[in-house]
Amino acid sequence: MNWFVLSFISAIFSAAGAITEKKSLLNFDPLRFSFWSSFSTLIFTIPFFFFAVYPPNAATSLNFLFFKTILSAGAFYCIMISIKNLEISEALPLLALSPGFIAVFGVLLIGDHLSLRQWSGILLMLSGTYVLELKKGNNHFFDPIKNLFTGGKYNYIIIALFLFTATSLIDRVLLKDFKLPPYTFMAYQQLFFVVIFGLALLIWRNKNKTAENVIDRNLILLIILVGVFTLIYRYTQIEAVKLAPVALVISVKRLSILFAIIAGGKIFKEDNLYRRIAAAILIVAGTALLA
């Protein structure tokens, strides 16, 4: 299948997953949700183990995958905290900045060169971020930028962006250089997610003796849906990354931000929706130019 089609499918199901996650997190703890949603996804991933293929360097690849999954789990948890505490139309546009982070760090760390068009894309992304943070109380031109880095409101999103930058580059190495097959990648990554979040949950429960959230039928259904949506968007993204540069794939997948903001903003009746949609359009357009 064409990489663009795979990336677009990934975007649709990623948006559906984000909306379902927000619905689940309204009355649920982010860490427990991270574990149960990962467990749900693992159930649907079990058939992948039967099709897993192990290359000669399988042990090294899986060890590297486990390290990468620790970073991915950290990013996922940070996103869940952000989605719980912020409006979905406020949190998600900032996550679309990850291709910009990858590009800039490529210039700073490994000597990559960006064209004028790509720098224009980064400028568009910054403009979208500026529009997102515009508020009535701003008195100075740089207030929206200061709002982004002060007050601690977006700390978890900023951490997730750095982790996404690392994991996106590692994905490319695992799939292209280590030649780890997608079925093997998906199966073991999801198993590692459950192990990592399970251990984190055990540690958290031992330190916190407060009452736990009750999992009712509606929440179980939402967790199952998250598992299905997550499996589809991750698998289609991995298949797309095999066929095209990761920046291209991520740029198309970032359309999920726009889809989720429009649908989620309406569902949850969020404020300043049109301004946030405009900001998301600028950021997504910037990622397209960057690619």
N, C-alpha and C positions, 0 to 999 in steps of 0.2 A: 504494500500500500504506500501511496505517496506520503512523504514526511509531513507536508503541510496538512493533509487530511488527518493524520494521526495526531498532530499537535493541536488541531482545532477540536477534535474529539476530546483530547485531554483537557482543553480549556473549558469545554461545556461541563464535563463531569467534575472538574476542579471547582467551578463556580457552584454547582449543585452541592458539592461536599462542604464548601465554606458556609453556605446558607444553613445547611443541616447542622453543622457544627455550632453555629451561633445559636440556633434553636435549642440544641442540647445543653449548651453551656449557660443558658439563662439561669438554671437552678442546679448546676452541677459543678463539682471541683475540677479544674483543668487537668491535674495529674491523674486522678481516677478516670476521667474521660479519655485521656491519652492512652492509658492502659487498655481500657475496655474497647475503644475504637480500634486499637492495634490488634487486640485479640480477635475482634470480629473480622478484621481484614485477613488475619492469618487463617481463619477457618475457610474463607473463600480462596485462599492461596494454596491450600493443601494439594490440589491437583498439580500444581506447578512442580512439586517435588518429584512426581513420577516422570516428568519430562526433563528434569534437570540433567545437564551435561557437565562433566567435570574435566576441564582442561588439565594439561600436565602440571601447571603451576597452581592447581586448585587450592592447596593449603595456604599459600601466600596470598592468593586473591581473596579468599574468604576472611583471612585475618585483616587484610586491608579493608574489606567490606565492613567488617565489624567496627573498625575504627571510624570509618566514614558514617556508619549508622549511629554511632554515639553522637556525632556532630549533627546528623539529621534529626535525631530525637530531641536534642537540645533546641534546634530551630523550631521543630513542631510544637514543643511545649511552650516556647516563647510566643509563638503565634496564637496558641490556644488562650494563653493569658491575655494577650492583646485583644483577641476577638471577644472574650468574655467582658473585659473592662471598657472597651471602646465600641463605638458604633461601627458596624461593618463597613459603611461607606467612608469612614474616617481611617480605619486601620489598613484595609486592603490596598488602597492606592500606593501607600509607602512600600509595600512588599514588591511592587512592580519595579522598584528601583534596583533590584538585584543585578540585572544585566549591566547597568551603569557601574555598579561596584566592581563587577568582574572586569569590565573594560579598563577602568581607572587603575585597579590594582595590577592588571596585566602590563600597563604602561610603567608603573612605578617599580614593580618587582622583577619582571622578566623581559623588559625592553620592548614590549609590543608597541606598534605605531598605529595611531588612529587617523583616519582621513578627516577632511573638513566636514564631510557629511556626518561622520560618526560623532565628531565633537558637537555638531549641531543637534544631534539626537540627545546627547547628554545635556545640552542647554535646554532643550524642550522638557526633559525630565525634571530639571531643576525648576523650570517655570511652572510645571504642573504642581510640584511640591510647594512652591511659593503660593500658588492660587489656593491649594488645599488648606494652608495655614492662615490665609487672610481672615482677619476678624475685625469687628467693628471697633474694638478698643485699641487697635494698632495706631501708634502715634508716629512711628519712624519707619523708614523703608525696609530696614533689616529686621524689624520685629517678627515677621513670619518665620524667618530663618532661625532666630533666637528661640522662638517657641518650640521649634523642632528638637532642640538639644538641651533645653532647660526645663526644670520642673519634674523631670522623670516620667512624663506621660508616655513617651515613645521609647523608653529604654529597651523594652523587650523586643520591639520591632527592629531597632538598630542592631541589637545582638543577633537577631534572626537573619538580618541582611548579611552580616559578616559570615555567619555560619553557612548560609546559602551560597555565598561566593566560593567558599572552600569546597562544599559538597558537590556543586555543579562541576567544578574542575576535576574532582576525584571521580565522578561518574564517567566522565569522558575517558579518563585513564583506564578505569576498570573495563569498560565496554570495548574500547578500541585497542588499547595497548596490551592489557592483560587478556583480552578476548574472552571475558566472562560472559557466557550466554545469558540472554534476558530472563529465561525461565529460572535459571540458577540464581541470578541476581535478585529477582523478585522474591523467590521462595525464602532464601536465607536472610535477605534484608528484613522481611516481615517477621521472621522468627527472631532475629536479633532485636527488632523493635519491642516485641513482647518481653523478651528477657530483660532488656534495659529498663523499660517502664515498670516491669514487675518488681525488679530489685529496688528501683526508686520508690515505688509505692510501699514496699515492705519497710524500708528505712523511714519513710514519712509517717507511716502508721505507728511505728514504734516510738517516734518522737512526739506524735500528736494523738492524744487520747480522746479528742473531741468526737462528737457523734458524726457518723458518716452519712452521706447522702443516700436516700432510698432510691433504688432503681425500680421504677414502675414500668408498666407495659409500654406506655408511649415512649419512654426513654430507651427501652430495649429496641423498639422499632427504629428509632432515630439512629441508634448506634449501629444497627444492622445496615441501614441505608448508608451511613458514613463508610462502613466497611466496603460495601459494593462500589460506591463512587470512588473511594480511594484506590481500590484495586484497579479499576478501569483507567483512571487518569494517570496513575503511576506507570502502568504497563504500556499505555500508548505513548507516554513521554519517553520511556526507555527505548521503545522501538523506533521512535522518531530520531532520537539521539544517535542511533546506529547509522542513520541515513543522511544526517545533516549536522553541521556544526551546532554545538550546544547553544550558542547565542541566538541562532535562528529559531531553534525549537522553543527556547524560553520566551522569545519575543512574541511568537504566535500564542503560546500558552498563556501569556500574560493578558490576553483578551478575557480570560476568566475573571480578572479583576473588574473589568467593565461590566460583564454579565452579572456578576455577583452584586455589584453596587446598585445597578438598576433594579434587579429583582429583589435583592435583600433590603434595599432602602425603602422600597414600597411595602414589602411584607412587614418590616419592623417600624415603619412610619418614622424614619429618621429625619433629622433636621438638615438644612442646607444641602439638600440632595443634589440639586441642579449644579451648584458650584462644585461639589465633589465629583459629579460626573464629568464636568468640564476639566477638572484637574486630572482625573483618571485618563481622559482622552489624550491630553497633552503628554502624560507620562507613557502611555502605551504607544503613542505615535513616536515618541523619542526612542523607545526600545526598537521599533521597526527601523528607524533611521540608523540606529547603532548597529543593527544586524547587517 
